[in-house]
Amino acid sequence: MNFNEELKELVVYEAGKPIELLVREFGISPEEIIKLGSNENPYGCSPSVIEAIRTNAKMANFYPDDSMFELKERLANKYCLDLKNIIIGSGSDQIIEFCIRAKCNQKSRILMAKTTFAMYEIYARQIGAEIIKTPSHHHDILEFKQMYSEYKPDIVFLCIPNNPLGECLEKSDVFEFISQTHPDTLVIIDGAYQEFAFAKNKNKGIDPKELLTRFENVIYLGTFSKAYGLGGMRIGYGLAPAFIINALNKIRPPFNISILSLFAAIEALKDEDFVQVCIQKTIKEMLRYESFAHQYDISFIPSWGNFITYTFDNKYSSTELSNWLLKKGAIIRDLKSYGINAVRITIGRMEQNNKLFALLKDFFSQK
């Protein structure tokens, strides 16, 4: 059977390893496993969200309100926007797919950092678009300007903060770059980790209202999977001028999120205090990872998300470390597939981090 030519060279996205894998392969009890590989919120979601899911579970046989009116209304109030500026997706990555399908074809070019969220490239290659990457692994705004001028891409992806490395452009640099783009270029601001960046330094924060007021060729992507603790519910959103949202809605399938996801996201927006507590705990524990790295002479990338990237050069093998930790019941993310000898570690709860530090000490002492 023949398939689309674009699929031949396409690499399947490598998702973070699940707890069930360690239970099956190593016989480790689920209670003993620490999962710090997928940037989930280790504190879970607000208790009121759990109650909302439990209360509304009896409605699982119904399709959700496809207008998603209440959720959009709460997001509109949060960001001081109109409902017409909002689209809801099954995770923000579904909206990435909408953008590429709406804007691009086999003759299109898409610009991104050398190392960034893998789904940008995967969705782009599915339609045969040309991928343009900056020379640097991280976001270098001068490189973006140079390559934009040279290649005139149809879409530019800016992941702010960047996953999987953690660095984050200044808002002023982002806005200056957008101001120099052509009105027909769609600039996608992936703000999956913006809540963490904004809490650490407001100069890193992107205000969607200001973004949409100043520019018409942009879309801001947000998610409930990180700070809000709803990774398992798969729900994200896009904020953009109405004409962009109208185009994306022509691609969006009906009922693209579940009814329980809808209730969960609505309830999550009612408890911003819970989210802020989680963020502050994460920032506090991040300092321990930085201190640990200094203590053991490990290089790291200063992070503006809820994770940290340790880089090893030739000192250690990221794959060897990751596989060794798996057998000990600890899941982190090996970045070898990105061409980097590094690991990405989600900032967990204090007790999870204590366990990982002990394991890392044990591994490093053997080398």
Disulfide bonds with the S-S distance in Angstrom:
none
